Amino acid sequence: MKKPTPCPMVPRPFRGTALAVLAMLCLSAVAAVRAADQPAVAASEGRDLKVYVLPLRGAIDQGLMILYRRAFRELEAVRPDLLIIEIDTPGGRLLETEEIIAWMRAAETPIYAFVNYHAQSAGAIVSFGADKIFMAPGSRIGSALPVIMTPGGVAEIPDNVYEKILSDTRALVRGVAQSKGHWEEIAVAMVDPSYEVKVNDRVISKAGELLNLTAQEAVEIIPPRQRPVLAEAIVEDIPALLEYLGMAEAEVVYIEQQPAETLARWIILIGPLLFALGILGIYIEMRSPGIGLPGLAGAVCLAIYFFGHHVGGLAGIEDIALILLGLVLIAVEIFVIPGFGITGLLGLASIAIGLIMSLVPRLPALPDELPGISTPSLVDYLPMISMRLIMVVVLTGMGMWLLARLLPKASFYGKLVLQKTLDADTGYTSADIGYRDYLGRTGVAMTALRPSGTAVFDDLRLDVVSSGDMISRGSRVKIIQVEGNRIIVEQIEPSEEEGGAQPV
């Protein structure tokens, strides 16, 4: 192993069946995730020192945060002796960078950054959030100028807006560097190309150029300063770093992305589509109750949605409960309380709030506030939330429109739903047609009426109901009222007859 090069000083109801399935699937998903949240490698007995290594490879984006949220929650539970963030990134989004900084600030475990191959842009800002920085031979760090990316490339923005973004990023790196004792002028020079850094006559960063440091430049000590420009030492790899720190015998746990987290990344990506499909399945079930399959499919889509967002450190039990409550309230509005009133509005509000909260990560409570460093809040996530809400509304609306136009024409749908009208033009007649003609007719009770039974009128046997007292078999009766299929009779004396039916 190559000996490290040291420097002088080493110092985060629709229908009942579908609702029940949704609840069970969601709870099962949460249980599975909680099992996945357990430490990836258990601590070995007899070891005094434990070191976690967390990779920062590729772009800093929402997908990376799935791993980092789980890792820092695990870090809080296990409390290892050291966390090493191994950095090799071209940068990424500022919002996710601020979230990583928030997790690092909340951690009680010492955190070192090891730049192994390059820490550009947001990667440099994350490095400043570490207690100490180490670099691999040939590595580099810097170029943290904020830019706005669009599908067509870097966006052109007005000077006043650009200055606002630049000023905010300057404050962020300055505050992070101050909190960890790094040279803050170096941090600012990596963000602002107009910033110049000099030590006596030695120019470290020229005005008009963004600062980038090689590993050798980062460990250099420039008198009269007694500390390196940025990095503590150059080391070959993680084992060499641990040997340099006197922790060569420590147990090392490498935190890697798990299969469930990889799956969650794709689920979050198609989240609006899954949510819209879930709502559409429930909508079909409510419109055609008893089918079962659409409601079950909708429940499965929603369960997959919440599984992915829970694994990603977004949706919690309370968010799932809000969505279920909203569905129950809407079902009550449709099936129990006709119309559309306060219950339906509360259901829609509950679903909207649950959907919004399932898109916002739960960040740790920070011990103190530092100048220039702000923890991401709901306001910071509003653009992303708004875009996803619009996608859900558009997809759901298009789905309902297509279902209204295409579903009635489907062959299988005709077997499930009665589509023809039951009117006289199609040969259907009301059950009481002809019975009203018997009003006033007399007949004979063929059975005792207690109060219902059978009577004969002109050789036609009819089911009848007594208007009051029991009528014995063989008594003369008269039809006094017809209500649909219900024929009401009363007992009469033979003298009251008006030419009614003869007894059989």
Buried (B, 14 or more C-beta within 10 A) or exposed (E): EEEBBEBEEEEBBBBEBBBEBBBEBBBEBBEBBEEBBEBBEEEEEEEEBBBBBBBBBEBBBBBBBBBBBBBBBBBBEBEBBBBBBBBBBBBBBBBBBBBBBBBBBBBEBEBBBBBBBBBBBBBBBBBBBBBBBBBBBEBBBBBBBBEEEEEEEEEEEEEEEBEEBBEEBBBBBBBBBBBBEBBBBBBBBBBBBEBBBEBEEEEBBBEEEBBBBBBBBBBBEBEEEEBBBBBBBBBBBBEBBBBBBEBEEBBBBBBEBBEBBBBBBEBBEEBBBBBBBBBBBBBBBBBBBEBBEBBBBBBBBBBBBBBBBBBBBBBBEEBBBBBBBBBBBBBBBBEEEEEEEEBBEBBBEBBBBBBBBBBBBEBBEBEEEBEBBBBBEEEBBBEEBEEBBEBBBEBBEEBBEEBEEEBEEEEEBEEEEEEEEEEEEEEEEEEEEEBEEBEEBBBBBBBBBEBEBBBBBEEEEBEBBBBEEEBEEEBBBBBEEBEEEBBBBBBBEEEEEEEBBEEE
